[in-house]
Amino acid sequence: MTDETTTHYAPEFKHVSEMEWEMGRFKNKTKFLFHPTPERPTEPNAGILNYEPGASFPFHKHDFAQVWYILEGEFQFGDKVYKPGTFAFMPDPHFEYEMKTETGGKIIFLQYPGPTTGGRPVYAGRMNLKADEVKAYEPADLDH
């Protein structure tokens, strides 16, 4: 064995077809390929967000960082519309403009602990919801 194979982790590979769609807090469906756990708290949230036509989310903020890539559809953030092929980088801490989509679409996302804030992406109770658990959110609920 080389020094690298005994001191470094090997890459992990997952295919999107191996994951089930889960309900997200803004009535979107999400496939999480990776997400933090108590055993692996620095693992990122990573996967695909699927928004139905007419979906939206309110202005909110986070202490973690993230990158998005629009695969399908058109998404309005604030007063600008973004189309497939668009990357978005959101440093920590950041806010997200209100989002609306008339077309619906899919976004690849990667959320990771904030390098400056230490804020970690949240998974449990925020993204892996049952349909009857999705509710209207108060401003305090949008701070992570």
C-alpha positions in Angstrom: 0.0 0.0 0.0 1.1 3.5 -0.7 1.2 6.2 1.9 -1.8 7.9 0.2 -4.1 4.8 0.5 -3.4 4.5 4.2 -3.6 8.2 5.1 -6.2 9.6 2.6 -9.8 8.7 1.9 -10.7 7.2 -1.5 -13.3 8.9 -3.7 -16.9 7.9 -3.3 -19.1 7.5 -6.4 -23.0 7.5 -6.5 -25.3 7.5 -9.5 -28.4 9.6 -9.5 -30.5 6.5 -10.3 -29.4 5.0 -7.0 -31.2 7.7 -5.0 -34.9 8.2 -4.3 -36.6 11.6 -4.6 -37.3 13.3 -1.2 -39.6 16.2 -0.4 -37.9 19.5 0.3 -39.1 22.3 2.5 -40.3 24.5 -0.5 -42.4 21.7 -2.0 -39.5 20.8 -4.3 -38.3 17.2 -4.8 -34.6 16.5 -4.1 -32.2 13.6 -4.8 -29.5 13.8 -2.2 -26.4 11.9 -3.2 -24.5 13.1 -0.2 -25.5 14.8 3.1 -24.1 15.4 6.5 -24.6 12.8 9.3 -23.5 12.7 12.9 -20.7 10.4 11.9 -19.7 12.6 8.9 -20.7 16.1 9.8 -18.5 17.8 7.2 -20.0 15.9 4.3 -21.7 18.3 1.9 -25.3 18.3 0.9 -25.1 17.4 -2.8 -27.7 16.4 -5.4 -30.4 17.6 -7.6 -33.3 20.0 -6.9 -36.5 19.5 -9.0 -39.0 22.3 -9.0 -42.5 22.0 -10.6 -43.8 24.8 -12.9 -44.9 27.7 -10.7 -42.7 26.8 -7.8 -41.0 29.5 -5.6 -39.2 30.1 -2.4 -38.9 33.3 -0.3 -35.9 35.5 0.3 -33.8 33.8 3.0 -30.2 33.5 4.3 -27.6 30.8 5.2 -24.3 30.6 7.0 -23.0 27.8 4.8 -21.7 28.1 1.3 -23.0 26.6 -1.9 -22.8 26.2 -5.7 -25.7 25.6 -8.0 -25.8 24.7 -11.7 -29.1 25.0 -13.7 -29.7 21.9 -15.7 -33.2 22.5 -17.0 -35.8 25.3 -16.9 -35.7 29.0 -16.2 -35.4 30.5 -12.7 -36.0 34.1 -11.7 -33.9 35.2 -8.7 -34.7 38.8 -7.8 -35.4 40.6 -11.0 -33.2 38.5 -13.3 -34.0 35.2 -15.1 -31.3 32.5 -15.4 -31.3 29.6 -17.9 -29.6 26.1 -18.3 -25.8 26.3 -18.2 -25.8 29.0 -15.5 -23.6 28.5 -12.4 -24.3 30.3 -9.1 -21.8 30.7 -6.3 -23.1 31.7 -2.8 -20.3 32.4 -0.3 -20.8 32.3 3.4 -22.7 34.0 4.9 -25.2 34.7 2.0 -28.7 35.5 1.2 -30.9 34.1 -1.6 -33.3 36.3 -3.5 -36.9 35.1 -3.8 -37.0 32.5 -6.5 -39.8 31.8 -9.0 -40.0 29.4 -11.9 -42.8 29.3 -14.5 -41.2 26.5 -16.4 -40.1 24.3 -13.5 -36.7 22.7 -13.8 -33.7 21.0 -12.2 -30.7 22.4 -10.4 -27.5 20.5 -9.3 -26.4 21.8 -5.9 -23.5 21.5 -3.6 -23.8 22.9 0.0 -20.7 22.8 2.2 -19.5 24.2 5.6 -18.8 27.9 5.4 -15.0 28.5 5.3 -15.4 31.7 7.3 -18.5 31.1 9.4 -18.2 27.4 10.0 -21.9 27.2 9.3 -22.9 23.7 8.1 -25.6 22.8 5.7 -28.8 21.3 7.3 -30.4 18.1 6.1 -32.6 16.5 8.7 -36.0 18.0 9.1 -35.4 20.4 6.2 -35.0 18.4 3.1 -36.1 14.8 3.9 -39.8 15.7 4.6 -43.0 13.8 4.1 -45.6 15.7 2.0 -47.8 16.4 5.0 -44.8 18.0 6.8 -44.3 20.8 4.3 -45.6 24.0 5.8 -45.6 27.7 5.4 -42.3 29.1 6.9 -41.9 31.9 9.3 -38.9 34.3 8.9 -37.0 32.6 11.7 -37.3 29.2 9.9 -35.4 30.7 6.9 -32.2 31.5 8.8 -30.4 28.3 7.9 
